[in-house]
Amino acid sequence: MRLTREQVQLTAFHITRTLLQEKKIEVEDKEKLIDKLADVITAELSIEDRLNDEVREILNKHSDQIRSGNVEYQTMFKMVKDKLVRERKLIL
Protein backbone atom coordinates (compact mmCIF):
# COMPACT_ATOMS: atom_id res chain seq x y z
CA MET A 1 0.00 0.00 0.00
CA ARG A 2 1.38 3.37 -0.94
CA LEU A 3 -0.36 5.42 1.74
CA THR A 4 0.40 5.45 5.43
CA ARG A 5 -2.29 4.67 7.99
CA GLU A 6 -2.35 8.37 8.90
CA GLN A 7 -2.91 9.38 5.27
CA VAL A 8 -5.77 6.91 4.96
CA GLN A 9 -7.29 8.17 8.21
CA LEU A 10 -7.01 11.77 7.01
CA THR A 11 -8.62 10.87 3.69
CA ALA A 12 -11.49 9.15 5.51
CA PHE A 13 -11.87 12.24 7.72
CA HIS A 14 -12.07 14.57 4.71
CA ILE A 15 -14.60 12.34 2.93
CA THR A 16 -16.76 12.16 6.05
CA ARG A 17 -16.54 15.90 6.68
CA THR A 18 -17.49 16.72 3.10
CA LEU A 19 -20.46 14.34 3.13
CA LEU A 20 -21.68 15.79 6.41
CA GLN A 21 -21.21 19.41 5.28
CA GLU A 22 -23.12 18.74 2.06
CA LYS A 23 -25.81 16.99 4.12
CA LYS A 24 -25.41 13.82 2.05
CA ILE A 25 -25.35 11.69 5.21
CA GLU A 26 -26.34 11.86 8.85
CA VAL A 27 -24.43 9.91 11.49
CA GLU A 28 -24.55 9.51 15.23
CA ASP A 29 -20.88 8.60 15.67
CA LYS A 30 -18.63 10.48 13.26
CA GLU A 31 -15.42 8.88 14.60
CA LYS A 32 -16.80 5.38 14.11
CA LEU A 33 -17.69 6.23 10.50
CA ILE A 34 -14.19 7.61 9.89
CA ASP A 35 -12.63 4.42 11.28
CA LYS A 36 -14.89 2.16 9.19
CA LEU A 37 -14.24 4.22 6.06
CA ALA A 38 -10.49 4.03 6.71
CA ASP A 39 -10.79 0.25 6.98
CA VAL A 40 -12.59 0.07 3.63
CA ILE A 41 -10.01 2.31 1.96
CA THR A 42 -7.18 0.21 3.39
CA ALA A 43 -8.80 -3.00 2.18
CA GLU A 44 -9.23 -1.60 -1.32
CA LEU A 45 -5.65 -0.35 -1.46
CA SER A 46 -4.27 -3.68 -0.28
CA ILE A 47 -5.84 -5.51 -3.25
CA GLU A 48 -2.94 -4.47 -5.47
CA ASP A 49 -0.40 -5.46 -2.82
CA ARG A 50 -1.89 -8.96 -2.59
CA LEU A 51 -2.01 -9.20 -6.37
CA ASN A 52 1.68 -8.22 -6.63
CA ASP A 53 2.55 -10.91 -4.08
CA GLU A 54 0.61 -13.48 -6.08
CA VAL A 55 2.35 -12.48 -9.33
CA ARG A 56 5.77 -12.79 -7.65
CA GLU A 57 4.81 -16.24 -6.40
CA ILE A 58 3.73 -17.32 -9.90
CA LEU A 59 6.93 -16.00 -11.44
CA ASN A 60 9.09 -17.66 -8.80
CA LYS A 61 7.52 -21.02 -9.67
CA HIS A 62 8.47 -20.47 -13.32
CA SER A 63 11.82 -18.75 -12.82
CA ASP A 64 13.77 -21.37 -14.79
CA GLN A 65 11.49 -20.98 -17.81
CA ILE A 66 11.70 -17.19 -17.59
CA ARG A 67 15.51 -17.27 -17.53
CA SER A 68 15.75 -19.73 -20.39
CA GLY A 69 13.33 -17.70 -22.49
CA ASN A 70 15.37 -14.50 -22.14
CA VAL A 71 12.31 -12.64 -20.88
CA GLU A 72 12.87 -9.65 -18.65
CA TYR A 73 11.36 -10.14 -15.18
CA GLN A 74 9.59 -6.76 -15.12
CA THR A 75 8.04 -7.39 -18.53
CA MET A 76 6.76 -10.78 -17.45
CA PHE A 77 5.56 -9.34 -14.11
CA LYS A 78 3.47 -6.74 -15.94
CA MET A 79 2.07 -9.30 -18.38
CA VAL A 80 1.01 -11.70 -15.62
CA LYS A 81 -0.41 -8.89 -13.49
CA ASP A 82 -2.38 -7.45 -16.42
CA LYS A 83 -3.77 -10.90 -17.19
CA LEU A 84 -4.92 -11.45 -13.60
CA VAL A 85 -6.49 -7.99 -13.49
CA ARG A 86 -8.48 -8.71 -16.65
CA GLU A 87 -9.52 -12.19 -15.52
CA ARG A 88 -10.68 -10.97 -12.12
CA LYS A 89 -12.10 -7.70 -13.45
CA LEU A 90 -10.16 -5.71 -10.86
CA ILE A 91 -9.92 -1.96 -10.83
CA LEU A 92 -6.54 -0.76 -9.63
C-alpha positions in Angstrom: 0.0 0.0 0.0 1.4 3.4 -0.9 -0.4 5.4 1.7 0.4 5.5 5.4 -2.3 4.7 8.0 -2.3 8.4 8.9 -2.9 9.4 5.3 -5.8 6.9 5.0 -7.3 8.2 8.2 -7.0 11.8 7.0 -8.6 10.9 3.7 -11.5 9.2 5.5 -11.9 12.2 7.7 -12.1 14.6 4.7 -14.6 12.3 2.9 -16.8 12.2 6.0 -16.5 15.9 6.7 -17.5 16.7 3.1 -20.5 14.3 3.1 -21.7 15.8 6.4 -21.2 19.4 5.3 -23.1 18.7 2.1 -25.8 17.0 4.1 -25.4 13.8 2.0 -25.3 11.7 5.2 -26.3 11.9 8.9 -24.4 9.9 11.5 -24.5 9.5 15.2 -20.9 8.6 15.7 -18.6 10.5 13.3 -15.4 8.9 14.6 -16.8 5.4 14.1 -17.7 6.2 10.5 -14.2 7.6 9.9 -12.6 4.4 11.3 -14.9 2.2 9.2 -14.2 4.2 6.1 -10.5 4.0 6.7 -10.8 0.2 7.0 -12.6 0.1 3.6 -10.0 2.3 2.0 -7.2 0.2 3.4 -8.8 -3.0 2.2 -9.2 -1.6 -1.3 -5.6 -0.4 -1.5 -4.3 -3.7 -0.3 -5.8 -5.5 -3.2 -2.9 -4.5 -5.5 -0.4 -5.5 -2.8 -1.9 -9.0 -2.6 -2.0 -9.2 -6.4 1.7 -8.2 -6.6 2.6 -10.9 -4.1 0.6 -13.5 -6.1 2.4 -12.5 -9.3 5.8 -12.8 -7.6 4.8 -16.2 -6.4 3.7 -17.3 -9.9 6.9 -16.0 -11.4 9.1 -17.7 -8.8 7.5 -21.0 -9.7 8.5 -20.5 -13.3 11.8 -18.7 -12.8 13.8 -21.4 -14.8 11.5 -21.0 -17.8 11.7 -17.2 -17.6 15.5 -17.3 -17.5 15.8 -19.7 -20.4 13.3 -17.7 -22.5 15.4 -14.5 -22.1 12.3 -12.6 -20.9 12.9 -9.7 -18.6 11.4 -10.1 -15.2 9.6 -6.8 -15.1 8.0 -7.4 -18.5 6.8 -10.8 -17.4 5.6 -9.3 -14.1 3.5 -6.7 -15.9 2.1 -9.3 -18.4 1.0 -11.7 -15.6 -0.4 -8.9 -13.5 -2.4 -7.4 -16.4 -3.8 -10.9 -17.2 -4.9 -11.4 -13.6 -6.5 -8.0 -13.5 -8.5 -8.7 -16.6 -9.5 -12.2 -15.5 -10.7 -11.0 -12.1 -12.1 -7.7 -13.5 -10.2 -5.7 -10.9 -9.9 -2.0 -10.8 -6.5 -0.8 -9.6 
